[in-house]
Each structure stands twice: as structure tokens, then as C-alpha cells.
Amino acid sequence: MESAEFESSLVSELNQVLLQAAEEVASEERLDLTYEVLETVRFEQAHISWLDRLRNTSSPVELRLAHTNLPLVIGEVRALADPFIILENSTSQLLINFEHVVAISGLSDLARSQASPDAVSYLSNVWLRELTDRNEITTWYLAGDQLIEGLCLRIGFDSLDIESNSKIFTIPNRTIVAIKRVKFE
């Protein structure tokens, strides 16, 4: 009888040890799976650009720019295509070269994929051609804290001609930090 009770007790303890071991293995598998998911998320996040996050941002953002006369702009993104962002607020619309953005606040955590390559030249060309057609005086913020106010006379593939104070300046596109046009309503 003692032997039967001992065997029953031993089997019961072995079952308990096996159940506990199975729970530990399942717990380790859940931890491994959780770690794998976390690493996948980190990998995906590491490959999302701030521009893709900006494309998905529907609320106003704050951009800090590399120009002392225009260090901070706040507004909603209207369009984005390499290398420009059109940002609009209640008083103005800006064409900003994202190569000169130093910091951003208010980005969405989610991303949206990049626009088609055709949208790239279309965005800046339409915006700039509208300036030329309307004969609008705009403010040009250039690299090196240069500032020019004038009319856009000519749009080239790599530069623009701006008339300011009876002089015509040819401005390479890469030096444009931002272009500001005042909204008239």
C-alpha cells in the first residue's frame, strides 16, 4: 500500500514538475516571439524616413530651418516631393528645401510611402511657374543666411533667375532654403 501511495505521489510530483517545465518553455517561447516582433518593429522603424512620416502628418508641424531670418516655420504640409515641401499657414505659403531642415516637431509615428518620381519635378515646377506667371514678389531664403526679395523671371532645371533691385541673380536650386509668398485673400 505504501508503495502504491509513494508511486502515486511520485507520479503526481513528476506531473507537476513537467507542467511547470512546460509553462516555462511556453513562457520562453512567448518571450522569444515578443522579442522577435520587437526587433522586426525596430528594423522597420529604422528604415522609415522622416519624410515618409511627414507625408502622413495631417496636423500642423514645426520646422526649424538653417536660416537666421527664417529659423522656425509652423504650418500644414500641402505637398512634398524631392527636394521640396510646400508648407502653408494662415498668412503665407512656403516652398522649403528639406535639405535645409534641421529639426521637426509634430511628426506622425506612422509613415506613408513616397510619391511617384513624376511628382518630384511637377511639384516645384508648378509652384515656381505660378510665381513667374503671377509676377509675385517673393522672399528667397538662401544658404549662408542670404536673403533676396524679388521676382522669379526664369526657371531652369538647376537654377532660377530672380530680379531684385534692378539686378538679376541666378540662384542654384541647391542653395534655396525656402521661398515665401504672402497669401492675399
C-alpha positions as CSV (number, residue, x, y, z in Angstrom):
1,M,0.0,0.0,0.0
2,E,2.8,2.4,0.9
3,S,4.5,1.6,-2.4
4,A,1.3,2.5,-4.3
5,E,0.9,5.7,-2.4
6,F,4.5,6.5,-2.9
7,E,4.3,5.8,-6.7
8,S,1.1,7.9,-6.9
9,S,2.7,10.8,-5.0
10,L,5.8,10.5,-7.2
11,V,3.8,10.5,-10.4
12,S,1.8,13.5,-9.1
13,E,5.1,15.4,-8.3
14,L,6.5,14.4,-11.7
15,N,3.4,15.7,-13.5
16,Q,3.6,18.9,-11.5
17,V,7.3,19.3,-12.5
18,L,6.5,18.5,-16.1
19,L,3.6,21.1,-16.1
20,Q,5.9,23.7,-14.6
21,A,8.6,22.9,-17.2
22,A,6.0,23.1,-20.0
23,E,4.8,26.5,-18.6
24,E,8.4,27.8,-18.5
25,V,9.1,26.6,-22.1
26,A,5.9,28.3,-23.3
27,S,6.8,31.4,-21.4
28,E,10.3,31.4,-23.0
29,E,8.7,30.9,-26.4
30,R,6.3,33.9,-25.8
31,L,9.3,36.0,-24.8
32,D,11.2,34.9,-27.9
33,L,8.2,35.8,-30.0
34,T,7.8,39.1,-28.3
35,Y,11.5,39.9,-28.8
36,E,11.3,38.9,-32.5
37,V,8.3,41.1,-33.0
38,L,10.0,44.0,-31.2
39,E,13.1,43.6,-33.4
40,T,11.0,43.5,-36.5
41,V,9.3,46.7,-35.5
42,R,12.6,48.3,-34.7
43,F,14.0,47.2,-38.0
44,E,11.0,48.6,-39.9
45,Q,11.1,51.9,-37.9
46,A,14.8,52.3,-38.7
47,H,14.0,52.2,-42.4
48,I,11.2,54.8,-42.3
49,S,12.4,58.3,-43.3
50,W,11.2,61.4,-41.5
51,L,9.8,62.5,-44.9
52,D,7.6,59.4,-45.1
53,R,6.3,60.3,-41.6
54,L,5.8,63.9,-42.7
55,R,3.7,62.6,-45.6
56,N,1.4,61.0,-43.1
57,T,1.1,64.0,-40.8
58,S,-2.3,65.8,-41.1
59,S,-1.8,68.3,-38.3
60,P,0.5,71.4,-38.3
61,V,4.2,70.8,-37.9
62,E,7.0,73.0,-36.7
63,L,10.1,73.1,-38.9
64,R,13.4,74.6,-37.8
65,L,15.4,75.8,-40.7
66,A,19.1,76.6,-41.3
67,H,18.5,80.3,-41.9
68,T,18.6,83.1,-39.2
69,N,15.9,85.1,-40.9
70,L,13.6,82.2,-41.0
71,P,14.6,79.9,-38.2
72,L,11.1,78.5,-37.4
73,V,8.0,77.9,-39.5
74,I,4.7,76.3,-38.5
75,G,2.1,75.1,-40.9
76,E,0.4,72.2,-42.6
77,V,2.1,70.2,-45.3
78,R,0.3,70.7,-48.6
79,A,2.7,68.7,-50.8
80,L,6.1,67.0,-50.6
81,A,8.3,65.9,-53.4
82,D,12.1,65.7,-53.6
83,P,13.6,68.1,-52.5
84,F,10.8,70.4,-51.6
85,I,7.9,70.7,-49.1
86,I,5.1,73.1,-49.5
87,L,4.0,74.3,-46.1
88,E,1.1,76.6,-45.6
89,N,-0.2,78.6,-42.6
90,S,-2.8,81.4,-42.4
91,T,-0.5,84.1,-43.7
92,S,1.8,82.5,-46.2
93,Q,2.8,79.6,-48.2
94,L,6.4,78.4,-48.3
95,L,8.4,76.2,-50.6
96,I,11.0,74.7,-48.4
97,N,14.1,72.7,-49.4
98,F,14.1,69.8,-47.0
99,E,17.9,69.6,-47.3
100,H,17.9,72.7,-45.0
101,V,15.5,71.5,-42.3
102,V,17.4,71.0,-39.1
103,A,14.6,69.7,-36.8
104,I,10.9,68.9,-36.9
105,S,8.2,68.7,-34.3
106,G,4.8,67.1,-34.6
107,L,5.5,64.2,-37.0
108,S,3.2,61.3,-37.2
109,D,4.5,58.0,-35.9
110,L,3.1,56.3,-39.0
111,A,4.5,56.5,-42.5
112,R,3.2,56.8,-46.0
113,S,5.2,55.7,-49.0
114,Q,7.0,58.1,-51.3
115,A,5.2,59.8,-54.2
116,S,5.9,58.7,-57.7
117,P,9.0,60.2,-59.4
118,D,6.9,62.2,-61.8
119,A,5.5,64.2,-58.8
120,V,9.0,65.3,-58.0
121,S,9.6,67.8,-60.8
122,Y,5.9,68.6,-61.1
123,L,5.6,70.0,-57.6
124,S,8.3,72.6,-57.7
125,N,7.8,73.4,-61.3
126,V,4.1,74.2,-60.9
127,W,4.7,76.2,-57.7
128,L,7.6,78.2,-59.3
129,R,5.8,78.7,-62.6
130,E,2.8,80.1,-60.7
131,L,5.2,82.7,-59.1
132,T,6.6,83.6,-62.5
133,D,3.1,83.8,-64.1
134,R,1.7,86.0,-61.4
135,N,4.7,88.2,-61.3
136,E,4.8,88.0,-57.5
137,I,7.5,89.5,-55.4
138,T,8.6,86.7,-53.0
139,T,11.2,86.3,-50.3
140,W,14.1,83.9,-51.1
141,Y,16.0,82.5,-48.1
142,L,19.3,81.1,-49.3
143,A,22.1,79.1,-47.8
144,G,24.6,81.2,-45.9
145,D,21.8,83.3,-44.4
146,Q,21.4,85.2,-47.7
147,L,18.0,86.9,-48.3
148,I,16.7,88.3,-51.5
149,E,13.3,89.7,-52.3
150,G,12.3,89.8,-55.9
151,L,10.5,88.4,-58.9
152,C,11.2,85.0,-60.4
153,L,12.0,85.6,-64.1
154,R,13.3,82.2,-65.3
155,I,13.2,78.7,-64.2
156,G,16.0,76.4,-65.2
157,F,16.5,72.7,-64.4
158,D,19.2,73.6,-61.8
159,S,18.8,77.3,-61.1
160,L,16.4,80.3,-61.1
161,D,16.8,83.9,-62.2
162,I,15.5,86.4,-59.7
163,E,15.2,90.1,-60.3
164,S,15.9,92.2,-57.2
165,N,16.7,95.9,-57.1
166,S,17.2,96.0,-60.9
167,K,19.8,93.2,-60.8
168,I,19.2,89.7,-62.0
169,F,20.6,86.9,-59.8
170,T,21.0,83.4,-60.9
171,I,20.4,81.1,-57.9
172,P,21.4,77.4,-57.9
173,N,18.5,75.3,-56.7
174,R,20.6,73.6,-54.1
175,T,21.2,76.9,-52.2
176,I,17.5,77.6,-51.7
177,V,16.5,77.1,-48.1
178,A,12.9,78.4,-48.5
179,I,10.8,80.6,-50.7
180,K,8.0,82.6,-49.0
181,R,5.0,84.1,-50.7
182,V,2.4,86.1,-48.8
183,K,-1.2,84.9,-49.1
184,F,-3.7,87.5,-50.2
185,E,-7.3,86.7,-49.6
